[in-house]
Amino acid sequence: MGNPGESEIPNDTRKPHDTLRCRAKKFIRAALTHRFAPFAAAVLAIVLTLPSLQTGLIVDDYHHKLLMSGSDSPMRLLDSPLDMFRFFDGDVERLSKLRDYGFAPWWTYDNIKGAFWRPLASLTHWLDYILWPDTPAMMHAQSILWYGALAMTVAFLYRRFSATALIAGLAALLFAVDDAHGTPAGFLSNRNALMATFFGVLTIIAHDRWRRDTWRAGMVIGPSLLAAGLLSAEAGISTCAYLAAHAIFVDRASVRKRVSALVPYAAVVVTWRLLWTHLGYGVENLGIYIDPLSNPLQFLAAVKDRAPLLLLGQWSLPLTDLTMMLPPWHVLFLWRAALVLLALMILAFGPLLWRDRISRFWATGMILSVLPICATFPSERLLLFVGIGAMGLVAQLLCVVFTKSQARPKRLWWRIPAISLVVIFILSHLIISPLALLFRAANPMAPKKFTDLLMIDSLDDAVRNQDLVVVNPPVAFLVMTCPLTWEANNQPIPRHMRVLTSSLLEPVKIHRPDANTLVVRPAYGYYAWVLDALFRDKLHPFAVGDRVELTGMTVEIMEMTPDGRPAEAAFRFSVPLEDPSLRWLQYEDRDFTPFTPPDIGESVILKAPTPLWN
């Protein structure tokens, strides 16, 4: 028997910091498992993307503004408020006018097409311009709300599939703070991706309720939601990745019934694709888009090159977007690093995948959803669907490592890669990612400080009667969007725009053989940058001697690079280069300044400007 009063003596002899750690664990667990956690995930997603309110309009957003303002500008590409993503519809005559003006570069192929059927997304932009046409912050507020709604529905999805509320809450947190979502949340024209993913997640939930809870309405609601996702953006096709994974690993019915359950979704996809093609939508001959059905071999090659880079961007630091600015040998290094990371993941997740069918569901959905986005250049803005499965897996691994789980293997071959990955995940997804999301939502394409350095400021009224000739901009694509911005803001635009090449911050050699001609040789050749190559694919190369006739200027290909791009081109103007009808600009010292053509027979090398990050 104990002494009288012994029961009043506290038994907790833990140190203060141990007590604090226990309280912190209890608080985190309570927060992640609370029944209102999905709503908290939505609030967190909204708060972290609020900086996008000050972003304003960028790139494609100005196309929407020109359309809704009723402008008859030569830069206007769009014709209908419900068709705000039909940029190049295969009309050769219209494209020729765009190229002749200079809004499309001189190397544009005659038969390019870039038309996307996104009527639901277009409807939301139309609503913006009806309600607050001159207030971009309110337009961004709508995108932020879409992201909040997406974060909440994803949280409910995790609750349906996760073994514990803790795993579900952690996965929802990881998804909500993922910085890869900064671009679709902060770039108005990328709102369509948020919408497609939102409807896709609802599709998966409705389908699961039908199959596991015998909710018969899901038989109709699920395919209807898939249709809404596809009519928001082509990215909605990734919903099918998780539907297929569900049939394989979650649905416990017979194989025949599981396959039959997918037939309505297949019918929706086939109908959508047939209408998509019949109505004239599609991509053709674009350098950065591949139609998997029209070019299956080219698409498979792209999957090999792009899928590892996309997974690297999803699982680790934000590296995928850098690939569009890096030389090929640096991209190859990242590709190999991605393979190393994938090998670590196979070792770490192997036991989990072997034991748990929900883990296999997340992994299969993640891998299959990578395939459609390989149809364009790697970018983290494409990773919304991929992130659903990825964060489900990350949450499971973190809980296995940090809780007393019987599923945790004891062997060293598992502990080393698992702990290594956990360190990477905590650093990248729980520490860096929330901070990066704040920044990337406000700078969805690139830091504004950098993009401002690459764009031309507005010009005086005299330029209306001049051809503006820009000799060596760092990135031709960005400079060619300047007249779009000027027109949308009621600023003067030039008579024609003539962008000779992209320097990519490298030297450009200029030679003048006669009074009217410049021969230009950029260090990396022509359209070496990803977005500059948008206007011509590798299947339709130039040849030496080819000519492009434009108003007041003819381009002749003088030499080709080993990979099939022009290395040197001659630009012959209809007037001497000193004629006042030509206004010349060059890029030097991080700014666009007047350029004086060299004397006849002379050459000049426009040196590489100071890197923007110095």
N, C-alpha and C positions, 0 to 999 in steps of 0.2 A: 504494500500500500504506500502511496506517496504521502508526503507531508501535507498537513493542512495548508490550503492556499497555493499548492503547487500548480493547480490548473490555471492560475492567474499569470504564471510566468510565460512570456511569449516563447514559442518554439522556433520562430523564424530567425535563424542566425545568419541569413544571407547578407552579403555586403550590399551597401546602398546602390552601387552601380548594377549589381545583379538584379535588385528589386526594380530599378528603373528599366532594365532591359526586359524583364518579364512583363511589366506594365505596358511597355511599348509594343511587345508582341501581342498582348491581349487586345490593345487598342487597334492595331493593324488588322488582326484577325476579325475583330468585331466590325470594323469599317468595311472590310472586303466581303463579309458574309451577311451584312445587314440587308434586310428585304428591300430597302430603298437604294442599294448600291448601283443598280442600273441607271437610276435617275442621277445619282452622284457622278457616274461616268459621263453622262450627257453634259452636266454642268461643267465638269473638268474640261471636257473637249471644247466646249464653248469658250471658257475662260482662256484657254491656251491659244485659241485662234482669234481672239479679239484684236490683236495687232493688225490683222488684215483689213480692219475698218479704214485705215489710212493708206491702203495700197493704191487705190484708184484704178484706172483702166490700164491694161497692158496688152500689146500685140493684138490678138484676135478680138479682144473686147471692142477695139475701135471699129472693126467691121460691123459689129452689132450697132454701134452708135451711128455710123454712116447710114445704115439701112433705116433705122428708126427715125433719123432726122430728115429722111426723104432726099438726101443728097444725090446729085447726078455726077458725082466725082468720077474720074477715070479709075480711081482705086476701089470703087464700090464693086464688090463681088456678089453680094447677096440680094435676093429679090423678094423674099417672103418672111414675115415674122415667125412663121412656123417652120422655116427651113433655114435656120441660122448657121448651118454647118456644111452647106453645099458651096465649097470654095471654087473648085475647078470641076466643071461638069462635063468635060469632054468637048466643049464647043471650041473648035480650032480658031474660028474667026475672032471670038471674044478673047481667047488666050493671046492671039497675035497682037491685039490692041494693047493688052496689058504689058506684053513684052516690049512692044514698040514704045510705050510710054516709059518703061523702065521699072514698073512695079513688080514685074517678073524679070529675072535676070536674063541677060542675052543668051545664056547657055540652056534656057528652058526648052525642053522637048515639046514638039507640037501636040502630042496626043496624051498629055498627062490628065489624070482624073483624080480628084480628091473630094468626094462628096459623101457625107455621112448623114444617115437618116436618124435624127434625134428630135422628133416633134415634141415630146414631153419636156425635154430640157429647153428647147426653143420657147415653149410656152412660158416657162418661168422667167426667161429673159424678157420676153414681150411684156409680162406682168411688171417687171422692174421698170421698163420704160413708160408704161402707162401710169404707174403710181408715183415714181420719183426719178424722172429721166435725167435730172441734173445733180443727183445725189448718189454718187458711187458707193458711199458708206452704207446706205440702206440696201443697195444691191449685195454688198458683201455681208450684210447682216442676214440676208436670206441664205447665203451659202453657209454661213456659220451655223444657222439653225438646222440646215440639212446635215451638217457634220455632227451636231449634237444628237439629232434623231438617229443617225447611223450608229453612233457610239452606244446609244441606249439599246437599240435593237440587237446589236452584236452582243451586248451584255446579257440580254435575255436568251440569245442563242446559246451562249456558254452555259447558262444555268440549265438549259434543257439537256445538254450533252455531258457536262462535267460530272465526275464522280462525287465531288464535294463542292459546297458553296465557296470554300476558300480558293480552290482552283479556278472556279468560274469568276470570282471577283478579281483575282490577280490577272487572269487573262483579259478581262474587260479593261482593267487599268492599263495594261501594256498596250492594248489596241488604241485606247483613247489618247495616249500621250505619244504615239509613234510619230516621229518627225517626218516620215515619208508621206504623211497625209497633209503636210503643210501646203504643198502646191495645189492639190484639188480643193482644199479649203480656202486658199487665198487667191487663186486665179479664177476669176468669174467664169471664163469660158471653159474651165475644167470642172464646173459644178456637175456636169453630166455624169462624171465618174462617181461622185458621191450618191447621186440619185440611182444610178444603175446598181451600185452595191447595196444601197438601202433596200430597194425592191428585191434584190437577190437574196438578202438575208431573210426578209419576210417570206420569200418563196420557200426557203429551206425549212423555216419554222412551220409553215403551213403544211408542207409535205410530211414533215416528221409527225405532226399531230394527226394527220390522216393515217399514216402507216402504223404508228405505235399506239395512238390513243383512239383509233377508229373514228376520227372526226371527219365525217363524210364530206363536209363542206370544203375541206382542204383539197379534195379531188378537182374542184373547179377553181377555187381561190388560188391554189399554188400555180397552175399554168397561167392564170390571169396576171398574177404578180410577175411571173417570168416575162410575159409580154411587155408589161410596163417597164421592166428593167431594160429589155432590148430596145424599146422605143425611147429610152433615155440616153443610151450609149451602147455601142457594140461591145463594150466591156461586160455587159450583162450576160454574155455567153459563158463567162466563168462560173455563173451559178450552176451550170450543168456539171462542172467538176465536182462540186459537193453533192449534187443529186446522185451522180454515179458512185461516189464514195459511200454515200448513204445506202444505196442498194447493195453494195458489196459487203459492208461491214456493220451496218446498223439494223437494217431491215431483216427480220428473222423469218419472213414468209418463205414460201417455196421460190425456187429460181424463176419459175414461170410467172408467178404473181409479182415478183420484184421487177422483172423486165416489163411486164404489162403496166406496172405503175408508172414507168418512165415514158410510155408511149404518148400520153398527152403533151408532155414537155417536148418530146421530139417533134410532134406535130406543130407546136408553136414555133420551134426553131426553124423547121423547114419552111413553114408559111412565111415567117419573117424574112428569111433569106431570099425566097422567090420574089416576094414583093420588093425587097431591097434592090434586087437586080432589075426587076421589071420597071421600077420607077426611076432608074438611071443612076442609082447610087453605086458607089464602089471606089476602089483605088486601082489605078493603072499607071505604070511607068514612073512611079515616084521613087526617089532614091532611098527613102527611109520607111516606106510602107510596103508590105508584101501581103497579097491576098493568098491565104493558104490553099484555097480551092483552085485558083488559077495557076499558081506557081508552087506546087507542093515540094519539089526538090529544093528550090531556093529557100522555101520556108524551113525545111528540115535543117539545111545548113545554118540558117539563122538561129534555130533553136540551139544547136551545138555551141554557137558563139555567144549567144545572149543569155540563155537560161542560167548558167553559173554566175554571171555577173548580176543578174536580177536577184538571185538567192543570196549572193554576198551582200547586196544592199539591204535586203530584208533582215538578215541575221546579225549583221555587224554594224560598223559605222557607216554613215551616209557616203558611200563611195561610187555608187552606180552612175549618178549624174556627171561625175567627173570624167567618165569615159569619153564623152563627146568632145572634151577639150584636150585630151591627152594624145600623144603620138602612139602609133600602133604597138611599139615595144613595151610601153607602160601599161597599155590595156592588156597585153599578153601576160604581164606580171600579175595583174589583178585577177585575170582569168585562172591562172595557176593557183593563186592564193585562195580563190573560191573553191577549187577542188580540194585543197588541204582542209579548209573549213568543213566542207561536205563530208570528208572522210572522218573528221572528228565527230561530226553529228551522227554519222552512222554508228560509230562505237558507243556514243553516249546514249542515243535514243534506242539503240537496238533492243535491249532488254524490255524497255517500255513498250515498244511496238510489238514485241513478241507476245507479251502478256495481255495487252489492253487493246480491244477492238476500237475504242473511241480514239485512242492515239493513232491507230492506223487510219481511221476516218479523217482526222485532221491532216495527217501527213499526205494522204492520197489527194484530198481536196486541194491542199497547198501545191503539190507538184503538178497536178493537172491544170490548175488555174494559172500556172506559169506559162503554159504552152500558148494560149491565145495572144498574150502580150508580147511574145517574141516576134510578132508580126511588125513591130516597129522598133526604133532604137531604144536601148535600155534606159529606163528612167524610173526613179522611185515613185513618181506620181502614179505609176501603173500598178502599184503593189497593194491596193486596197483589199482585193479578194485574197491574194497570197497571204497577207497579214492575218487574216482570220484564222487559217489553219496554223500559221507559224506561232502566233501568240497563244493559241490553245496548247501547243506542244511545249513552248517555253514555260508556261505556267505549271504544267505537269512536272517538268524536270526540276524546276525550282522547289516545288513542294516535296518531291521525292528526296532531294538533297537536304533540305532544311527541316523536314519533319521526320518523326520516327515512323517511317513507312516501311512495311514489310516488303514492298516492291524494290527497295534499294539494294542492288547487288553489293557484295562485300569485296569483290575481287579488284585488284589493282588496275587491271587492264580497262576496267570501267571507271574507276574513281578518277584517274588522271584526266581523260578527255572530258568527263562530266563536270568536274570542278573547274577545268579550264574554260569550258563553255559557260558555266554559271558566272564566272568572273566577267567574261565578255558580255553576257546578257545583262548583268546588273549594271555594268559600266555604260553600255551603249543604250539600253532600253529604259532603265530606271533613273539614270543620272543625267546622261547627255541628251537623250531624246526629248524630254519635256522642255528643256531649255532651247534645244534646236527647233522644236515645233513653234515656239514663240517667234523665233527669228524667221523661219521659213514661211510661216503664214504671212508675215509682213513683206517678205521678199520671195514670192513664189517661183520666180524664174531664175533670179540671181540677185545678189546684193545690189540695191539700187545705185549705190556708189559706183559700182563697176559698170552697170548698163548705161548710166548717164555719161560715162567717159567714152562709150562706144557709139553714142548717138550724136547727130548733128543738131545744134540749137536752131531755133527758128531763124529764117532769113528775111532780108528786106524785100520790099515790093518789086524791085527791079528783076528779081529772079523769075517773075511770072513770064518774062519775055526771053528767058535764057534756058539753055540746056545745062543742067548741073552735072558736072563730070567729077566723080570721086575716084581718085586713082588707086589708093591703097588702104581702104578701111580695114580694121582688124577683122570684122565679120560683115560680109556683104549683106547677108540676110537681115541683120538688125538695121543697117543703114537704109535698106530699101523699105523698111516700115516707117521711116521718118515722114515721108509725104502723107502717109495715112494718118499719122498723129497730127501733122500740121493741118490737114484738111478738116479733121474732126474738131479741131480747136479754132477753126476759122483763121488760120495763118496762111501766108502766101505759099504756094507750091510752084515748083519750076515747070517750064514748058515741057521738058522731058528730064528724066533721071537716067544718068549713065554711070553705073558702078562697074569699074573695069575688073576688079578681082577682090579677093580677101587676102590680106597679108598674114593673118594669124600671128601678128606681132613679130613677123620675120621680115628680112630685107626683100625689097622688090626692085628689080633692075628695069630701068626705062631707057629705051633708045629711040632717037628720032631720025628716021632715014630721009624724010622729006618734009615739006611745009605742012602737010595735012595728016601725018601719020605718027602714031606712037606704037612701038613694039614693047609689050609688057611681059616680064618673066618673074612671077612670084616664086619664092624659095620652095614652097610646097606644091606648086602647080595650082590649077584651078579647081574650084569647088571641092577642096579637101576637107572642109569642116562639115559636120553632120547636117546641119540645117541648110547650108548652101547646096548640098547634094540632093535636097528635097526635090528639086525641079528636073532632075535627069537621073535615071537609073543606069546601072552598069551594063544593061542589056542593049542600050542604044548609045554607044560611044561616038564621039567625033572621029574624024580622020584628018590627016594633014591635007590642007587645001580646002576644007569645008569653009563655007561662008555663011554668015548671018547678016541679013540686010535689015537695017533699022532706019528710021527717018533721020537723015543727017549723019549716019555713021554705019560703016560696014566692018564686021569682025571677020578676020581670016585666021584659021588655025595654022600655026607655023611648025609646031613640034608637039609630040605627045609624051606623056610619062609612061614608064613601064606598066603601070596598072590601068592604062587606058583613059587617062584624063589629059586635057590640054596642058602642056608645059609652058608654051609660049604662044601669044596671040598678037596680031597686028590690028590696030584700031585706026581706020581711015575715016576722017571726018570730011564733010562736004565743003568745009571752009577751013582756012588756015587756023592753026591752033591758037593764035593770038586774037582771033576774031572776038569782038565783045559779046557775041551771042553765046559764047561758051564761058561758063564760070567754073574754074578749076579749084578743087580742094584736095589736100593731102592730109594724112594723119601723122602727126609728130608731137612729141612731148605731151602725150595724153590729150590731144585736142585736134580739131580739124582746122587747118590753116590754109590760106591761099597757096596754090601751087603754080609755079612758072615752068612751062615746058622747056626742055633744054634746046639749045640751038640746033639747027639742021646738021646732021652728022655726028652729034654729040650724044653721050650717054650719061646717066646719073643713077646712082643707087640710093633709093630711099631707105635709110637705115631702119633697123628694128627699133621701135619706140621702147621707152622704159616700161617694163612689165607693170600691169595695173596693180599688182599686190605689193609693189615696193613702196 
